[in-house]
Amino acid sequence: MNKTAIIYHPDYLKHETGSHPERKERLLSIIAHLEETGLMRRLEKIEPQSASLEEIRYIHTQDYIEKAKKYSELEIPLDPDTVLCRDSYDVALLAAGGAISAVDALSKVDSSFALVRPPGHHAMPDRGMGFCIFNNVAIAARHAQKKGKKRVLIVDWDVHHGNGTQEAFYDDASVLYFSTHQYPHYPGTGWIDEVGSGEGKGCNINVPLPAGTGDAGFIAAFEGVLVPSALEFKPDIVLVSAGFDACADDGLAQMRMSVEGFAVLASIVKSIAKESGAGQACVLEGGYDLKLLAQSVAAVLEVFMGKEPVRKKNVVSSQVRERLDDVKKVQRQYWHLR
């Protein structure tokens, strides 16, 4: 069995958002499901520490950090979607620390999963947005590089494009960012021609999928675009922005992914990490149907611990195939894609 760690801190519940979709019940439902199914007993448990301001500055400006702290103290929202309470700034530091702990855990385990909130992939260097305060996975990527992992692959399967993560590494050839997301949809970024700039040109791969895409479309994107480019990139570590809001009936999007589909995506990521001699760490992003969220996280953890996922025979729609062909046409300038 592969050793897998779970990173969690009860203080993540202190980010009080009321009836907001990104609420503490998300984590409570995951923890309860892991306990009920017995999975929790099989996981290495790690309680993280808060990220330091120096670590937050790997990605974010000092002015923005001070703004986030002040707005939290005053309980002023960062934007219409991103509400704050008095504890939100401290919890955001702890969420970034959880992502850092997920990286550090890979020195002792094969894989890790940081059950953190607030999420992070929309957080820009100079502003928070889309439920996100600090960009947890981006901070973790820079931390991994500080620890000697020169080449970082970030796989973002959240239903929303990780505009903050893209922005952080847009001109950086040492980080390969791959995102599948519903398009058009919030935040409006993530089209196929956003490939990076300067030295980072080609190290930003967007796969904008049409509403209604299910398991077959996502799996085809991973197998046809992610796998060949990632293996050519040869990452030293694989990080996943693990959002589960592409699940059917999630409520904040119109995709048709299943719990089993996420297990297959996890197995593909695991195979990339194994072939590259790298560890893999997930950092929780979105996912707002409490039952599907808990089941999907559990399915990913089971795959990391050695369970083979069930693959259903689904047909990729012509619309998705055309989109994937368009992505490949652009990315063939940088990667050997069939």
N, C-alpha and C positions, 0 to 999 in steps of 0.2 A: 504493500500500500504506500502511496505517496503521502508524505507529511504535508499537511496544510494548516496554516495558521489563520485565525480570525482575530481582527483588531477591532476592539470596541471599548467605549467608555460610557458609563451611565450619564455623564455630564452632557453628552450629545442631546439628551432630552431637554436640557435647559434652554435651548433655542426655541422659545415659545412663539408660535405663529398662529394660534387659534385654529380656525377652520380652514386655513390656507391648505392647498394641496400638499405642500411640502411641510408636513407636520410630524410630530414625534411618534405618532402611531405607526409610521412607516417602519421605524426601527423596532418598535415593540412587537409588531407582527412578525418580523423576521426572527427575532430572538425567540419568541414563543414557538414558532414553527420548528426551529432548529432544536429546541428543547423537546418538543412533543415527538419528533421523529427520531430522536436519539443521536442526531448528527453532531450536536454540540459536544457530546462526550468523546467524539473521535477527532476533535479539532484542538490544535495548540492554541491557547488563549493568551492574548497579549493586550495589556492595557497601555495605551500610548501616553506620551507627554505632549504638552503644547509645543508647537513650532516656535522657534525664537524669531525675533524681529529680523535678524540677519537672514534666516531661512525664508521668511516671507518676502524679503527684498530680492531674493533670487528672481522673482517674477514681477512684484508690484512696486510702484513708486512710493517713496516716503510720504508724499502729500496724500496719496490715496489711503494709505494705512492709517494716517492720522484722521482722515475724514471718516473712515469706517468706525474707528474707535469713538469719535465724537458723536456720530449719528446713532451709534448703539447706546451710548450713555443717555442721549436725548430721546431715544426710541423713535427716530425719524427713519422712514423707509429710504433705502438707497435708490430705488426706482419703484414704479407702481406695483411690480411683481415681487420685490425683495424687501420684505418687512423685517424689522429689527426690534429686539427687546434689549433690556439692559445687559443680559448675559450673552448676546449674540456675538459680539466681538471676541470674547474669550472662547466661546464654543468654536468659532471659526478658526482660531489659532489651534485649538485642539483637533479640529478636523484635518487641517494641514499636517499636524503632527501624526495623526493616524495614517495618512498616506505615506509619510516618511517612515513610520514604523513598519508599514507593509513592505517597503524596500529593504529595510534593515533585517527583517525577518527571514529574507531569502538566504542569509548566511547560515541558517539553521534548518530551514524547511524548503520544500520544493516549490510551494506556491503559497499565496496569502490573499486575504480579502479584507479590506478595510471597510467596515460598516460605519460610515461617517455621515454626518450632516452638520451644517448645510452642504449641498453639493458644490461643485466648483467650476465645471468646464466652460461656463459662460463668463466667468470673471475675467475682465480685461486687465492689463497691467495698471491702468489708471482709473478703473471704475468697476463696481459690482453691478450685476444685472441678472435677470432670469433665475431668481432664487439663490444666486451664488454670491459669496463675499470674497473669498480667496480661492485661487485656482489650485485645488489640492493636487491633482495629477501632474500639473506643470511644475509645481514646487517639488514634488516627489521625483520628477525626471531630472531636475537640476541637482537634487540631493544625490541621486544615483550617480550622476557624473562626477560629483565631488568625491564620491567613494570609489571612483575608478572605472565605472561603467561608461565607456566613451560613447557608444552608439545605443540610443534608446528608441524603441518602437512604442508608440502610443496607439492603441486600437480603441476607437470610440464607437460603441454600438448603441449609444443613447439615441432616442428618436429625433432629438434636436441636435443641430450642428453645434460642435464645440468651438464657437467663434473665439472665445478667450484663449483656448489652447492653440488654435491656429495662429492667432496674432502673436503669441509668445515666441513661437518658433518659426515664423514665416520665412526668415532669411537664414535659417540654421540647418546646415547639412548633417549635423550630428544627431538630429531628432527626426524620425520619420513619423508623420502624423497621418493616420488613416481613419476616415469617418464614413459610416453609413448613416443616413438620416432621411427623414421625410422632407420632400421639397416640392412645391414651396411650403414653407412652414416657419415658425419662429426659430431663430432670430433673423431669417432672411438671407443669411450667408451660406456658403458651402456649395457653390456651383462648380462644375467640373474644370473650369478654366482657372480656378484659384489653386495654383500649383506651387506656390512659393515664389521667392524673389532672391536675387543675388546668388550667393553660394547655396542657398536653400532651395533653389528652383528644382522641382521634381520631388522634393521631400514632403510635399503636402498633397495627399490623395483624397479627393472628395468623391463619394459615390452617392449623389442625390437621388433617392428613390421615390417613385410616385406613391401617393396615398393608396392604401389597400395592399401593399406588398406584404407577402407572408414569408414563411420559412424558406421556401425554395429560392426566392429572390435574394434574400440576405445571404444564404449559403453560397449561391452562385457568385455573389460579389466577393465573398471571403475567399472562395476557392480560385476564382478566375483572376482576381486583382490583388488581393492582400497577400496570399501565399507566395506567388512568384516574386513580387516586389520585396516582401519582407525577407525572404530567403536570400535574395540578391543583396539586400542591405546588410544582413548578418548582424542583428542586434545583440548587444551584451545583456540586455534586460528587456522584458516585455511588460508594459503597463496597459491596463484596460480601464477606460472610463466606462464603467459598467452601469448603464442606465437600462431600465426594463420597461420603459414607457412605450416601446414599440409593440408590446403585448396587445393582442386583440382585446377590446373593451377597457383599455386603460383609462380613457376619458380625456386625455390631453393631446391625443393624436388619432390618426385613422389608419394605423398599420395593423397587420394581422399575424404577428409573430405568436408562437406558442411557447410554453415552458420548455417543451422538448427541443424546439428550435434553438433556444438559448444554450441548451446543453451541447448541441452540435457546434455552435459558434465557439463555445468554451473549449471543445475538443480540438478545433482547428487552431486556436491560439496556443493551446498546450503543445500541439505537434510542431508549431513554428518555434516555440521556446526550446523544445527538446532537440530539434535538429540544429538549432543555433547554439546549443549548450548554455542556454540562458534560463533564469527563473522567470515566473510570471506572477504579477501582483495586480489584483483588481481593486479599484476604488469606486465606491457606490456613487452613482449620479442620480438619475431620475427613476421613476416607477411609482405609480400613484394608486393603482388598484392593490389594496393591502394583501389580498389572498394571492394574486398572481405574482406580486413582488416577492413575497416570502417563498413561494414555490420555485420561482426562477432562481433566486439566490441559492437555495438549497440544491437545485439541479446543477448549477455551475460548480458548487463545492464538491458535489459527488463525483463529477467528472474529474476535477483536480485530484481527488483522492483515489481515482482509478476506475470508476464506473464507465462503461462504454455507453454512449448515448444511443437512443433509438432514432433511426433515420426513416422518416416517412417518404413515400414516393409522391412528391408533388411536382407539378409542372411549372416552369418559369414562364410567366406571361410574356407575350410578344413585346409589350410596352417596356417591361423590365429588361428584356434582352437587348432591345434597341438602346436603352440607357447605358447598359454595361458596355455595349459596343462603342458608344460615344466616349465613355470614360477611357476605355483601352486605347482608342485612337489618340487621345491627348497624352496618356501616360506612356505610350510606346516611345515617346521621345526620350524617356528617362529610364525605363525598365524593359526587360525582355518579357513581354506579355504575348500570349498566343492569340 
